Amino acid sequence: MSETNDGRGHENARRLNVLRIVYGLFGIVLCVLGLLYYRSVIGTPMGHNSRIITSTKPKAAPTQKKAKLWDQLTRDEYDNPTAYALAELDGTELAMRLAQQKFVWTTGVGWVHDGTTLAAFDAQGDLVQKDVISKLERSCLDAGNEFVLTTSDYADAKSAYQALVLDSMVGEELVPAGQGFEGMAYGPSMHDRHIYLEESGEGVTMRVSSLQSNESS
């Protein structure tokens, strides 16, 4: 009887050892599978990125943003120079801007491009030459000049005023004056600019000049 009990005891011990070995192997397999999962899904760059929500919209570089803003301020949708370009840029910047907008200098007329002409006149009413304007270091208007822009891209003064002035500068409402309309606007320099617009068969003519209080500043 004791031999039988001893045999059963040995058998139970053997079974326990087998179970321990099986459970141990099972645990090892689980650890290996977990490690493989971590390395393939979580531990790789792709795994980390899959858990991060990022915007797919590309961001513009600072220089691109600056160039876009400069375009919006200095030209309208027809590539005409705005009042901001005429009132705030110095001669070098204005000449470069006009060249980029495909304006060509015509002797005795001024800059010309696709139905638009731009001329600058000094205090005596004489046409200011291109080489003189391009060398002005300060705003061309601060030098006592008046810019006259005639464009066929606008049929009325109010639409031209909105696109050429108010979209790039701070300005007041137009009021009737003579045969046209006038208003006042200013840009970053904080110098008041006199704006006069007149409608004609050629479209709209816009005159941009400094107010008397600013000419000496």
C-alpha positions in Angstrom: 0.0 0.0 0.0 2.8 2.3 0.8 4.5 1.5 -2.5 1.3 2.5 -4.3 1.2 5.8 -2.5 4.8 6.5 -3.2 4.2 5.7 -6.9 1.3 8.2 -7.0 3.3 10.8 -5.2 6.1 10.5 -7.8 3.6 10.7 -10.6 2.0 13.9 -9.2 5.4 15.5 -8.7 6.3 14.6 -12.3 3.1 16.1 -13.6 3.7 19.3 -11.6 7.2 19.6 -13.0 5.8 19.2 -16.6 3.2 21.8 -15.9 5.8 24.2 -14.6 7.9 23.7 -17.7 4.9 24.2 -20.0 3.8 27.3 -18.2 7.4 28.6 -18.2 7.7 28.0 -22.0 4.3 29.7 -22.5 5.5 32.7 -20.5 8.7 32.9 -22.6 6.7 32.8 -25.8 4.4 35.6 -24.6 7.4 37.7 -23.7 9.0 37.2 -27.1 5.7 38.0 -28.9 5.3 41.1 -26.8 8.9 42.2 -27.6 8.3 41.7 -31.3 5.1 43.6 -31.2 6.7 46.5 -29.4 9.6 46.7 -31.9 7.4 46.4 -35.0 4.6 48.8 -33.9 5.7 51.0 -31.1 9.4 50.9 -31.1 9.9 52.1 -34.7 9.6 55.7 -36.0 6.5 54.6 -38.0 4.9 53.3 -34.8 5.5 56.5 -32.9 4.3 58.6 -35.8 1.1 56.6 -36.1 0.2 57.8 -32.6 0.7 61.5 -33.4 -1.9 63.5 -35.2 -0.2 66.1 -37.4 -1.4 68.5 -40.0 -0.9 67.5 -43.6 -1.1 71.1 -44.8 2.4 72.3 -45.7 3.5 75.4 -43.9 5.0 78.3 -45.9 8.5 79.4 -45.1 8.9 82.8 -43.5 10.4 84.2 -46.7 7.5 83.0 -48.7 5.0 84.6 -46.3 6.9 87.9 -46.4 7.0 87.8 -50.2 3.3 87.0 -50.4 2.5 89.9 -48.0 4.6 92.3 -50.0 2.8 91.2 -53.2 -0.6 91.9 -51.6 0.4 95.3 -50.4 2.2 96.6 -53.5 0.1 95.3 -56.4 -3.6 94.7 -57.3 -5.0 91.7 -59.1 -4.1 93.3 -62.5 -0.5 93.9 -61.5 -1.0 97.6 -61.1 1.1 99.3 -58.3 -1.0 100.2 -55.3 -1.0 103.5 -53.5 1.0 101.7 -50.8 3.8 101.0 -53.4 3.7 104.6 -54.6 3.6 106.2 -51.1 5.7 103.8 -48.9 8.5 102.3 -51.1 11.7 104.1 -51.8 12.9 104.6 -55.4 14.9 101.3 -55.6 12.0 99.2 -54.3 9.5 100.9 -56.5 11.6 100.5 -59.7 12.1 96.8 -58.8 8.4 96.3 -58.1 7.4 97.8 -61.5 10.0 95.7 -63.3 8.6 92.6 -61.7 5.1 93.7 -62.8 6.4 94.0 -66.5 6.1 97.8 -66.6 8.4 99.3 -69.3 9.7 102.9 -69.3 8.6 105.0 -72.2 10.3 108.3 -72.8 8.0 111.3 -72.2 5.2 109.1 -70.8 6.5 107.1 -67.9 6.0 103.4 -67.1 3.5 101.6 -69.3 2.0 98.1 -69.1 -1.1 96.6 -70.5 -3.5 99.5 -70.5 -1.9 101.2 -67.5 0.5 104.2 -67.4 2.3 105.5 -64.3 4.2 108.8 -64.2 5.7 110.9 -61.5 5.8 114.7 -61.5 7.8 117.0 -59.3 6.6 120.2 -57.6 7.0 122.2 -60.8 4.8 119.7 -62.7 7.7 118.3 -64.7 8.0 114.5 -65.5 10.5 112.9 -63.1 12.8 110.6 -65.0 13.2 106.9 -64.2 16.9 107.1 -63.1 16.0 110.0 -60.7 13.2 108.0 -59.0 15.3 104.8 -58.7 17.9 106.7 -56.7 15.6 108.2 -54.1 16.4 106.6 -50.8 13.3 107.9 -49.0 9.7 107.5 -50.1 9.2 109.1 -53.5 6.3 111.2 -52.2 8.4 112.6 -49.4 10.6 114.1 -52.1 7.6 116.3 -53.2 6.5 114.1 -56.1 3.0 113.3 -57.3 2.3 110.0 -58.9 -0.4 109.7 -61.6 -1.7 106.3 -62.4 -4.2 105.8 -65.3 -5.7 102.3 -65.7 -8.4 100.8 -67.9 -8.8 97.9 -65.4 -11.5 99.8 -63.4 -14.6 101.5 -64.7 -15.4 103.6 -61.6 -13.4 105.5 -59.0 -14.9 103.6 -56.0 -13.8 100.2 -57.1 -10.4 101.5 -58.0 -10.1 103.2 -54.6 -10.9 100.0 -52.8 -8.4 97.9 -54.7 -5.6 100.4 -55.1 -5.8 102.1 -51.7 -8.1 100.6 -49.0 -6.8 97.0 -49.6 -3.3 98.0 -48.6 -3.6 101.3 -46.5 -5.9 102.9 -44.0 -8.1 105.4 -45.6 -11.2 107.5 -45.2 -14.3 107.5 -47.5 -14.2 109.3 -50.8 -15.9 112.6 -51.1 -16.8 114.5 -54.3 -14.2 117.0 -55.3 -14.1 118.9 -58.6 -14.6 116.4 -61.5 -13.8 113.4 -59.3 -13.4 112.2 -55.7 -10.8 112.6 -53.1 -9.8 110.9 -49.8 -6.9 110.6 -47.4 -4.9 107.4 -46.6 -1.8 106.5 -44.7 0.5 103.5 -44.4 3.3 102.3 -41.9 5.1 105.6 -42.2 2.0 107.3 -40.8 2.3 110.1 -43.4 -1.1 111.2 -44.7 -1.4 110.8 -48.5 -3.9 112.7 -50.6 -5.7 110.5 -53.0 -7.7 112.0 -56.0 -9.5 109.8 -58.5 -11.2 110.8 -61.7 -13.2 108.7 -64.1 -12.7 109.1 -67.9 -13.1 107.2 -71.1 -9.7 105.6 -70.5 -10.8 104.2 -67.2 -9.7 105.8 -63.9 -6.9 108.2 -63.1 -5.5 108.2 -59.6 -3.2 110.9 -58.2 -1.3 110.1 -55.1 0.6 113.0 -53.3 1.7 114.2 -49.9 -0.4 116.6 -47.9 1.1 120.0 -47.2 1.7 119.1 -43.6 3.8 116.1 -44.6 5.9 117.5 -47.5 8.6 118.8 -45.2 8.7 115.7 -42.9 
